[in-house]
Amino acid sequence: MRWSTGALAALGGATAALATGGTALRSPAVVERLNDWAARRLTAQQRADPYSAILPTPITGDDFYSDPGDLSLLAPGEVVRSDQVSPRLPLRRATMQRIMVRSTDTAGNAVPVTAALIEPERPWHGPGSRPVVVRNQAINSLGLKFTPSYRLTHLWYRDNPPMFPFLSAQNYAVLFPDHEGPRMSYAAGKMAGHAVLDSVRGMLSERPDLADSPIVMHGYSGGAIATAWAAQLQPTYAPELRIAAAAAGGTPTDYALLYGSMNRGVGAGLFAAATIGQAREFPELVQIFGDFALYCAIRAKNMPQPPLAAAGLLRFDLDLLSAIEKPFESELGQHVIAANRPGALTPTMPVLLYHGSRSKAVGDLFIPEEGALALRDTWRANGAEVDYWALPGEHVTADMVAIPWVVNWIRKKLRG
């Protein structure tokens, strides 16, 4: 095999990055060599249309996910198609219905969104109709095969945190929206909020027997983005929906804060993945990707969470991977950050926010509590009913510690 000078430079840069814990990827000289190497590998088509190049590959082999065509004549939440499948769940017997609905992306365009409704086979013997929990998973992925509905159909159940077994034990129905939308726009708040609310609309359209069911939303981390945005969008985007409450934990609320806590650290992999997700909703972002950043985004476009998170071991600096200086301080960067900061709208449903807190222990090192506290204060100042729990532990342990208390909070809200 013959190695070009560019390939050797790139290999040297990557090797140095691993050997130094990623500090090499904070070196302008190394990044420049990597840009030169990547520039030789980007095709003319990728350069001409970098936005299309970073979009996820469409699913094949399952007609449910096929392109539904123009949805502009449908109302938000109107059902495009649905089917019944056997969910890949351990032990518990349940039925599963997949639903595709018309939703709305960040720019206001009609887009398809999918969701999965899991319902226990056991009859509901409690008061009223069977309660529904809208479980907004932390998908944190860029590929379409890692959504809840696809995994539950073709792969195996995975819920992180493991809330589903606790909810299933209560005999609740659980709705899993694929809240990153059709482009897997990881961390894009408005897209996620619309996807959740339209999934609920579609569920109620398909299942009129659940029309009087109490509904509560829950999500942690990436799922908390969807939950918080759905809660604040509901009064204006879906005012007809009666949702009893929403619980959001470890909520990323401000990318300016995440820039300080994740960039150049072990969280850089997921922070970069979120940047790719944002670029799928804000196409102008792709224009400021450096050549190596674009090359990596194309290679990562179908990846699940584990390798995206593992890339953070390189502790790279996204500023250096941009084609412009200080991209997060640029007018475009500030626009995207502001557009994804919840708080401009106010939920009318009761909300629980909970977070790993330095006041109790280590605190959340990835998602600063400062953002959740600011959102709490903003919503309360505008009249919202917001409970706040400061929990011991960092991002992962606080999540696990909270589960029994959050399940109990959900139970109380479902009972009224």
Secondary structure, 3 states (H helix, E strand, C coil): CCCCHHHHHHHHHHHHHHHCCCHHHHCHHHHHHHHHHHHCCCCHHHHHCHHHHCCCCCCCCCHHHCCCCCCCCCCCCCEEEEEEECCCCCCCCEEEEEEEEEEECCCCCEEEEEEEEEEECCCCCCCCCCCEEEEECCCCCCCHHHCHHHHHHHCCCCCCCCCHHHHHHCCCEEEEECCCCCCCCCCCHHHHHHHHHHHHHHHHHHCHHHCCCCEEEEEECHHHHHHHHHHHHHHHHCCCCCCCEEEEECCCCCHHHHHHHHCCCCCHHHHHHHHHHHHHHCHHHHHHECHHHHHHHHHHCCCCHHHHHHHHHHCCCCCCCECCCCHHHCHHHHHHHHHCCCCCCCCCCCEEEEEECCCCCCCCCCCCHHHHHHHHHHHHHCCCCEEEEEECCCHHHHHHHHHHHHHHHHHHHHHC
